[in-house]
Amino acid sequence: MNLITFLLQTQAQPAAQQGSFWQQYSFVIMMVLIIVVMYFFMVRPQQKKQKEIVKWRESLKKGDKIVTVGGIYGTIAEVKDTFLLVEVDNNVKLRVDKTSVVKDITDAQNK
């Protein structure tokens, strides 16, 4: 049996034997539902968390004690648009990107 004969036979079947709408499209419907569930349980919370982190980084101010991604502890000496000047020791200042700040330890050291 060649391909053309097979295709002609499948086209010749009556509509009743081909199956209902749910049988034909159940896989597609299931995949769409899985994608929607993954969006609401994985992607959306991550986007919300990222917005909170960006808002927190924008609220940093002079005098806050921070920790960078590299583990450098310091106090913010100056805040610019994209970077911070962090004082790590007397008269030792480092310029770090705002995205490299991971933790504010101002409250933790006061306890």
N, C-alpha and C positions, 0 to 999 in steps of 0.2 A: 504494500500500500504506500503510495507516495503522498507527499504533502498536499498536493492539489486535491486529491480524492478525499483526504481527511478533512480539509477545510470545507469542501462541498457537502460532506455528510453532516458536519456540525451545523452548517447553515440551514440544512433541510429539516432539522429537528423541530417539532412543534413547540410553540411558546410555552405550553404547559409543562413540558419536560425539562425546560431549561432552568427552572427554579424561580423562586420568588425574589423580590427585591432584597430582603434581608439575607438570603443565602448568597447572593451575588456580591453584596457590598459589606458584609459583616466585618471582613478584615480591614477594609479602609476605615470604617466607622470606629473600630477598635483602636487603630493606630492614631486617629485624630484625638480620641479620648485620652490616650496615653500621653500624647504631646501636650494637651491642655492641662492634665494633672501635673505633669513634670514642670510646666511653666509656673503654675500656682504654688507648688511646693518647693521648687528649687531656684528658679531664675528670679522670680519676683522678690522673695526675701533677701536674696543676695544683692539685688539692685537697691533695695531699701537700706541695707547695711552700708553699702558703698556711699549712698547719699549722706548718711549720718556721719561717716568717717570724714567725708569732704567738709561737711558743715563744722565738725569738731576742729579740723585742721585750720579752717578759716577763722575760728574763734580764739586761736592761740594768741597770747599777748606777752608783752615784756614782763619778765620776772617769773614766768611759769617754769617749773622744773620738768624736764622731759628726758625720754630715752629714745635714741634713734634705732634704726634697723640693725646697725652695726654694734649696738650695745654701748654707745657713748652716752654717758650721763652728763647733763649740763643744764644751765639756766639760760633762758632766751634773753639776749641782750638787745636784739633789734629784729623787727618783723618787716619783711618786704613782700612783694607780690608772689614771687615763686620760691623764695628761699628765706632762711632764718640765720641770724648770727647767734651762735650758741657759745656761751662762755663756759669752758670746761675747767679752768683754773684761773688764778690771778693773771690778768692780762693775756690770756690765751683764748682766742676766739676762733671758732670754726664756722665756715659757711656750709650749711646743709640745706638740701632741698626739702620743701615742706612735706613731700610725699614720703620722706624717709623717717618721719616722726611717727612712732607707734604707740607711745604711752605718755600720759601726763602723770607725773608722780608728785605733784605739788601737795595734794591732800595726803598722800601716803607717808610723806616725810614729816608732816605736822603731827601725826598720831604718836 
